[in-house]
């Protein structure tokens, strides 16, 4: 089945953004690679930034796959990390160049990337708090600070690490392993 013109534009643009960086790619370059006119491009998109709109949403719901991944884990800390992985993986899959543009766009005009639906976020937050309480009670972690504060600190650390990852391109072997290492230090994970 042949891809629609809109999907062809997205595919070509994403490849160019990842290869060259968002700011270095022009609409002219995109239309040349796709083999369409500017009019066709602007029929589908108002700007090249609009191509990224699907990337602005970070997974923010507990899905069946997340629950299965959690059930597979033995410790509460591992279950907590299973909740974080889809969000981190979103940025890894998106790549540094596009993730950088997502952050820039959110700084210019909040796209809501880092602010999920309050109700959905609250449900995940309650699960995270519960897992930290259980990890504390089960002597899996040394940090006995308020679990709500720990959830906030972990989230801030995660976002900060993602920002560093996009600013200092290729500074971590793995974004996921860096975030998990930092989380273990914050929590005082007992091995």
N, C-alpha and C positions, 0 to 999 in steps of 0.2 A: 504494500500500500504506500503510495507516494505521500510525503509530508505536505501539509498545507504551507502556503507561502509564509504565513505568520510563524509557524514552527521552524521553517527554514531560516527566517530572520533571527529567531531566538537562538537556534543552534550555532549559526555562524557568528553572531555577536558574542555569545558566551565564550566560544573558543578564542575569538580575538581578544576579548577582555582578559581572559586568563593568560594568554600568551604575551600580550603587550601592555596590559594595564588599561583600566577603563578610560582614563583621561587621554591616552594616546590614540584611541580608536575614534575615527570620525564616522558620521552617518554615511558619508561618501564611500568610505572603505567598506562598510557593511553592505551597502547596496551594490557595489561593484562585485563583491565576492558572491552575493546571492544571485546577482544578475537581474535586478529589478530597478524600477525608476524610483526617484525620491517620492513621487506622488504615491506609489504603492507602499513605500515604507511608512509615510505619514498617514496613510489610510489605516494602517494597523497599529501604529504607535505615535504618541505625541512627541516623544523624545527618546533618545537612546537610554536614558535613565529608566523610563517606563518598562523597558525590556526586563529589568531586574525585579519588578514588583512581586513576583512569586518567591523571590529569595528573601524578602524582608520579613517573612513570617518564620519564626523559630518554632519547632515543635513544642507545644506547651500543654499537651494533654497526656494523660496516662493512657497509653494504648494497650491493646491486647498483647502486642509484641513486647512492650515494656514490662507488663505484668508477668509474662512468660519468662522473660530474662530475670526478673526479680525472684520468681519462684525457684529458679535454677540455682540461686546463690545461697550459700550457707550462712554468711554473717550479715548483720544489719548494715555494716559499712559497705559490703559488696552490693547489697540491695539498693543502698543510697546511690552508689556510683552507677548502677543500672538505670536509675532515673535520670542522671545527668548526661549519660552517654549520647542519647539521641540529639540533645541540644548542641553538644560539642561536635558531634559528627556532622551536623548541619553545616557548621562553619568549615570543617575539614573538607567535606564534599564540595562546598561552594568554592573553596580556594581562597588564597590570600588576596588576590587582586579584586575579586568581586566582594569579598568580605570587607575589604578596605573601603570600597565605594558604598557599601551598605552603612558602615559606620559614619562616613562623611555625610551621606544623605540624611541620616538620623540627626546629626549635629546641626545641619542646615535647616531641616524641617522634619520634626519628629515623625517618623514613619511607623512608630509603634513596635519596632523590632524588639526592644528590650523591655517592653511593657505589654505583657499578655493580658488577655481577658481576666479581670479581677477574680471572677468566680472560679474559672479554671485554675488560675495560679494559686488561689487559696486552697483548693483541693490538693494540689501537688505539695504545697507548703505544709499542710497538715500531715501528709504522709512523710515528708522529709523530717519534720519535727519529731514524729513518732519513732522513726527509725533511729534518730540520734538519741532519743531517750532510752530506747532499747539497747543501743550500743553502749551507752553510759552504764546502764544497769547490768549489762552482761560483761562488763570490763573489757570491751573491745577497743575502747578509746580512753585516753587519760584526761582529755579536756572535759571538765565538769561544768563548764559555763552554761548559761541559759541556752537550751536547744534552739529557741527562736533566734537568739543573737547569732548562734553558730550558723544557722541556715542563711541569715543575711550576710554574714562574713564570707561564707562559701560562695554565694552568688556574686558578691562584689569581687572576690578574688578571681572567679571564673571570667567575669566580664573584663576585668583588668588584664588578665593573661591573654584573652582573645585580642584585645586592643594592642598589647605589646607584640603579639604574634603577627598582626598585619602591619605594624609600623616597622618592626625589625625583621623584615622578610627572612624566612628560613632560619630563625634563631633557635628553634626547638626541633629536635628530632621528630617529635610527635606532640601535637597540641593536646591530645587526650592524655598521654602519659605525663606531661607537664602539669596539667590541671589536677590529675589524680594524685601526683606526688605532693603538690601544694596542699591539697585537701587533706591528705594523710598527716602532713605536718601540722596543719591548723587543728585537726581533730585529735592529734596525738594517738594515732592508730598504734595499737599494740600488736606486734607480729607474733 
